[in-house]
Amino acid sequence: MHGEDLIRRLAVALAIGLLVGAERHWRERDDAPGRRTAGVRTFALVGLSGGIVAALAAPMGPFGGAVLLAAGLFALMAALLPFAMREAEAEGRFSATSLVAAIGTYVLGALAVAGEAHAAGAAAVAMTAVLAARESLHGLMARITWAELRSAILLLSMTLVALPLVPDAPIAWLAGVNPHKVWMLAILLAGVSFLGYLGVKLGGGHRGLLLAGAAGGLVSSTAVTLSNATAAAKGGPATGLAAGALVAGAVSCLRTAGLALLVAPETGRALWPALLAAGAGMGVVALLLARRQATAEDGPAAPGNPFEIGAVLRMALLLGGVAAAAKLGAEKLGGGAVIVIAAVTGLTDVDAITLSVPALVPDTITATVAAQAVAVAVASNILAKAAYGLALGSGRYGVLFGLGSVLGLGAGAAVMFAAPG
């Protein structure tokens, strides 16, 4: 390691200590000098010491370097621990935060010299942010319920633990269904349900459902429809839930138009007026329903459980079954039946058609045929979601969502057929 590079890395180690120490010192700024275990100067020295020990350990090889780094860490703990214990005894409190922060500062200082200085700096910022958020985090822990914590842990486990283990390839004996995609649907459904729960809890009945629907529509309007249908079937506010699902459908139409313009401008220009009209139609109905709910004050508080894993898995399997049926139908009809394939595929997914069919222009199909295929997929998806809402939601939810969907579809179709050519 060259001299200039070493100096730069030691400066990063020192900066890490100063950053963490500034937060620790500010929190105890009212204490008299000599009444705190470690402040900005001590933490700066801890970070710099970690960097110096790492620099000394570099020529010693993996084993010798690890021993020296560990010895430095033990020396740091031996120096700070008696003072931390005396401070805690004097103040009558139990907290190891400053001691753990000092250990983290030492390790990050060593990482800045021996490893990735940028990563060490980013980790130091994250650690300081966590330390500074003590009141907010403690307040959150006081307000959060066990059902919310359990659901968040389950959602993270589904995403970070289970998802990498699920095979990401079509399986022949499952009619070519990709288990990875089915599990992704389950994660989407659970995430949208959790998002809706937080929206209602933080934003109130009608506002929260609209915001959650709009955010969910950027990912999967089908997931929002199914999640809201389940909530309505359990006695949730059907009017507000239908409004949220319609907003998700409107956002999905606008998203499809944006994707089409991005991947195939000629196809996108033929599509966007109809998709805009469809989205506007559903959006207007959603706003009317939201106003009606707000006037009637029929939006209860958020349910006690953000989502139930059993219901989420059942809905994901339902969508997986529909996808398998769509794939088999497309294979039987043949690759040339682009419009029919788009209609079948649109039962569960619009993005696949939006991203793949325009790529066939102009070698295989014309831009007009591509635009028609995407439009048919969108129409098929809207009708499929209306059917899901009728089948899985309460009667009121199914009717309101179905009517809003049909009105939006009608507006888009009118613009599509009125367009020249």
N, C-alpha and C positions, 0 to 999 in steps of 0.2 A: 504494500500500500504506500503510495507516494505521500510526501509530506503535506502537500496542499490538500490532497483528498482526505488525509487523516484529520487535518485541522478543520476542514469543512464538516466532517462527520462528528467530530468532537463538539463543534458549535451546535449541531443539531441535538446532540445529547444534552448539552447545557440548556438549550432552548426548551427541550421537553421538561426538564426539571423546573425551569422558571415558570412555564405555563401551568403545570400541576401545582407548584408551590404558590403561585398567585391566587389560585382558587382556595387552597387550604388556608393561606394567611388571611385572605379577605373574610373567610367565614369566622375566623377567630381574631379579627382585627381589633376588637375592643379589649382583648386581654392585655395585661401589662407585659412589658418585655421580660422574658424569662419564665412566663407562665404557660407557654405552649411548647409541646414536644418538638414540632417541626414547622417552620414557616417557609417563606419564599427562598431564603438563603440556603437553608438545610436541604430543601428539595432540589435546588439547583446543583448543590454539591453532590447529592445522591445521583442525579442524572449524569453529571460529568464523571463521577466515579465509576458508574457502570460502563461508560464509554472507554475510560482509561483501562479498566480491567480487561475489557474485550480486546483492546489494542494489544495489551501485554500477552493475552492468551492466544492471539492469532498464530505466532510462530511455534507454539508448543504442541501443535497437532490436535486432533479431535479429543483424545482422552485427557491429555494434560490441560488443554484449554477449558474443557468442561469442568475439571477439578478446580481450576483457578477461579472460574466464574462462580461455581458453587461456594467456594471458600469466601469470596467477596460478599456473596449474598448472606451467608451465615454471619459474617462479621457485621454487616449492616443490621441484621436482626438483633444481634447481641448488643449493639450500641443503642438501638432505638427502643427495644422492648422495655427495659427498666423505666425509662422516662415516660413511655406511654402508659405503663401500669400506674406509676405515681400520679400522672395527670388524671387518669380515669378515677383513681381512688379519691383524689382531691375534689373532683367535680361530681362524684357520685353517679357515674354513668358507665354503661357497657357499650363500647364501640371500638371496632378494629379497623375502621375505614381508613384513618390516616396511615396506620401501619401497612395495610394492604396497598394503599396508594404509593407509599414509599417503595415497597417491593416492586410494584409495577413500573415505577419511574426508573429504578435501577435496571430492570430487565429491558425496558424500552431504550434506555441509554446505551446498553450493551448491543441491542439489536441495531441501533443507528450506526454503530461503528463496524460491527461484524457482519451485518446483513443488509437489509433494505432500509436506507435512511428515510425514504418517502413513506414506506409502510409504517415505520416507527413513529414518524410525525403524525400521520393520520390516526394511528391508534392512540397517541397521546391526546389528540383533540377529542376523540371519542370518549376516552376515559375522563377527561376534564368535564365534558358535557354531562356525563353520568353523575359525576360528583356535584356539579352545580345544580343538577335537577333534583336534589334531595327532597325539597318540599313538594314538588310536583309528583314525584314518584311515591312518596309517602302518602300524599293525598289520594293518588290513584289506588294504592293498595287498600286505603280505608274505604273507598267507594266501590271497588270492584266486587262482584259476587263470585261465589264458587263456580256457578254455572258458566259465567263469562270466562273465568280463568281456565276452567276445564276445556271449554270449546276452543279457546285460543291455543292451548297446548295441543289439542287434538288436531287442529288445522295445521299447525306447524309440523306435527309428526307426520301427517298425511303428505305434506309437501317435501320436507327435508329428509325424512327417514324412509317412508314407504315408496315414494315416487321413484327414486333411483333404483329400487329393487324390482320394480315391475317391468317385465319384458317389453321392449319397444320395437315390436315387429308383428306383422299380421300372423295370426295363428289359423292354420287351415281348418282344424276341427271346430273352431269358433266362427266359421263362415267368413274367415278373413278379417275378423275384428282385431284391432290392435289394443291389447289390454292397457298399454301406457296411455293411450288417448281416452279410454273409458275412465281410467283413474284420474286423468286430468279433468274430465267432466265432473267427477265427484268433488275434486278440489274447487273447481269453479263454482259449483252449486253451493258448497259449504261457505266459500268466500263471499259469494253474493248474499247468502243468508246472513252471515255475520255483518256484512256491510249494511244491509237493511236494518238489522237490529241496532247497530250503532247510530244509523241515520235517524231512526225513530227516537232513540234515547237522547241523542244530543240536539236534534233539530225539531222534535215534536212530531205529531202524527203525520200531517199532510206534507210539510216541508221536508222532513226526514226521508219519507218514502220517495218523494220526487228526486231528491239529491242522490239517494242510493240507487234508484233506477237509472238515472243518467250516468252515474259512474259504472254501474254494472253493464249498461248497454255498450260501453266501449270494449268490453271483454266478451260477453255473451248475453244477448237479449233473451235467448232461449232459457238460460240458467235463471235469469231474473223472473221470467214467466212462470217457470216451474216452482221456484222458491216461493214466489208470492201466492201461487195457487195453493200450495201446501199450507201456507200461513192463513189464507182465507178459509180453507176447509176446516181449520182448527178454531175458527171463530174470530179471526183477525178482521180489521176494517176493510171490507171488500171494496168499497169505493176508492179508498186511498191506495190499496194494493193494486187495483186495476190501473189507477193513474200512474203508479210507479212502473208497472210493466209496459204501459203504452209509451211512457217517456223512454224506456230502454229500447223499445222498437223504433222510435223516432231517431234516437241517437245511432242505432244500428244502420238505419237507412242512410244517414249522413256519412257514417263511417264507410259504408260500402261505396258510396259515390266518391269519396276521397281516395279510396284504394284504387278504384277503376281509373280515375283521372291520373293517378300516380303511375300505375303499371302500363296503362294503354290509353293515352290522352284521347285518341279518336273515339274509342269505345266509351270512355268516361263522358265526353261531351254529348254523346247521344243519350246517355243514361241520367245525368245529374238532374235535369228538370223534373223527370218523373219521380226520382228518388226524393228530391227536395219536396215535391208535392205530397208524397206519401208520408214523409216524416212530419211535415207541417200539419197534415190532417190528424195524425195520431197525437201530435203535440198539443194541438188545440183541444181535442177531446180530453186529454190528460189534465190540462189546466182547468177545464170546466169541472171535471170530476173532483180535482183537488180543492177547488173553491167550494164545491158543494159539500165536501166532507168538512172543510173548515167551518162553514156556516152551521152545519148540523152538529159539529163537535162530536163526531163519532170516531175519533182517532184515539184509542186507548194508549196507555203507556206501552213501552216495549215489552215483548213477551219475556217469560222467565228464563228461556233457554235460547241462545242465538241460533242453534241448529241441532237436529238430531241425526246422528250418523246413520241410523237405519234408514230413515227417509231419504237421506242424501244418496246412499248407495242404491236404493231401489230406483230412484229417478235416473241415476247414471246408467244403471243396467237397462232401463227402458230406452234411453237414448242410444245406448250401444246396440240394442236389438233392432231399433229402427235403422241405424246406420248399416247393420248387416243386411237387412232387407233391401235397403236402397242399393247397396253394392251388388247384391245378387240380381236385382232388377235391371241395373245398368248393364251387367254382364250379359244377361239374356237378350237385351234389346240391341246390343252391339255398339261399338264405339262411334259409329256414324250418326246415331240419333242424339245429337248434341242437346237439342231442346228437351227431349224426354229425360235424358240423363240429368240435365240441370234441374228439372222438376223433381226427380226422385232424390237427388243429392240435397236439394234445398230443404228437404224435410228435416234435416238436422244441421246443415252447415251451408253458409253462403260464401264464406271466404274461399273455400276450395274452388268453386266455380269462378269467383271474381278474379282470383289470382292465376288460374290455369287456362281458362277458355280464351281470354283476350290474347294470350301468348300464341294462339294458333293463327292469329291474323298476321299477314294476309296469305300465308302459305296454304293453310287448310280451309279456313272459313273467312267470310267477309266480316268487316267491323259491325255491320248491321246484325248479322246472325249472332255475333258475340254479345252485342248489347241485348238482343232478345233473350239469349240464354241466361245472362245475369239477371235480367228483369224477371224471367220465369222462376229462377231460383229464389229471388227475393219474395215473389208472390207466393210460391210454395211454402217458404219458411213462415211467412205471415199467417197463412191459412193453417199450417201445422201448429203454430203456437196458439192460435185461436182454439184449435181442437184440444190441445193439451190443457188449456185453461178451462174449457167446458168439462173435460173428463176428470181433472184432478182438483179443481177448485170448487168453491161453493157456487151455488146457482147464480147468485148475484154477481160474483166475480166473473164467472164465465160469460154471462150475458153482457156485462159492461165492457169487459176486455174484448170480447168478440165483436161487439158493435163498433168500438173504436178502431179495431184492426181492419174491419171491412170498410169503414169510411176512409181510412188512410189508404187502403189498397185501391179503393175506387177512385180517389183523387189522383193517385199515381198512374192508374190505368188510363184515366181520362186524358191526362197530359201526354202519356206515351202514344196513345192512338191519335191524338190531335196533331202530333208533331209531323211535319212533312217528311215524306219518304219512308 
